[in-house]
Amino acid sequence: MERTFQAVAVIFAAIAAYFWWDGNKDGAFIAAVLGCLSFFLSVRAQVKERNRLRSAEAEAEVGENSE
């Protein structure tokens, strides 16, 4: 999921660069905002996965200590 968001962020960055080069500043701004949104969603996916792994490790540790 995070790789998808990262790829979309790169695509939107390229679109923003094209719009900027073409002189369409509104389009460049919108594409840049969507690229930033996609980038931060990829970061959120990474953090969510890390938290899921940490909680699974903590539950496994608690299970080992109770035996």
N, C-alpha and C positions, 0 to 999 in steps of 0.2 A: 504494500500500500504506500509506504513512504517513497519507494522508488518511482511510483506512478506520479505522486505529487511533485517530486524533484524534476522529473522529465517535463511535466506540464509547466513548471516554473521556468525551465530553460526555454521552452517553446514560447511562453509569453514574453520572456526577456527579448528573444529574437524578434517577435512581432513588435514589441515596443521600440526596439532599435530601428526597425524598418519604418514604422510610423514617424519616428523622430526625424529620420533621414529624409522622408518624403514631405515633411513639413506639417504633418497632421499631429499637432501637439495634444489635442483632446484624445485621439486614439492612442497615442503613446502613453498618456497618463493612465488611461483605463487599463491598457495591457500591462503596464508596470504594476498597478495596484493588484490586478488579478495574479500576476507573477509573485508578488510579495505574499499574497494570501495563500497561494499554493505552497510557497516555501515554508511559511509558518505552520501550515497544516502537516507538512512532512516532518517538521520538528516535533509537533504535537504527537504524531504517530510514533516517532522514536521514543519519546518520553513515556508514552502510554505503554509501549512494549517493555521498556526497562522496568517500569513500576509493576507490571504484571509478573515479570520474572522475579523481581525482588520479593513480592508477596508470596509467590509459589515457593521460593527458597525459605522464607521465614516460616511458612506453614510446614514445610518438610522438616525444618530444624525443630520446631515445637513438637512435631510428631515423634521425632527421634528421642527427644528429652523426656517425653512422657512414658516411654517404654521402660 
